């Protein structure tokens, strides 16, 4: 998926505009699961706006809600927190494949004796 963030364009809620494959990313679905940032999305640090964006991106990629809730903080740390704070960005990222791999690794670690 192509993810674009626009640091000079805010949404009606007050966060930055994020587009996924050319379409604005909706805030509502992620807020219904976890309210980190009711004012919207941000990136480039490890705070509430990036957490909300991470959860929204996982959901937009079709990751089931239960899995998204388990993975969004890791996704934030691995990806969203590293995008340029206060600047526009554009990345191509297979979020669904990343989530499948992360869930497989998590399940393997939970079922491995001695861990």
Secondary structure, DSSP 8 states (H G I E B T S, - for coil): -EEEEEEEEE-TTSSEEEEETTEE--SHHHHHH--S-TT-B--SSSSHHHHHHHHHHHHHTT--HHHHHHHHHHHHHHTGGGS-TTS-EEEE--HHHHHHHHHHHHHHHHHSTT-
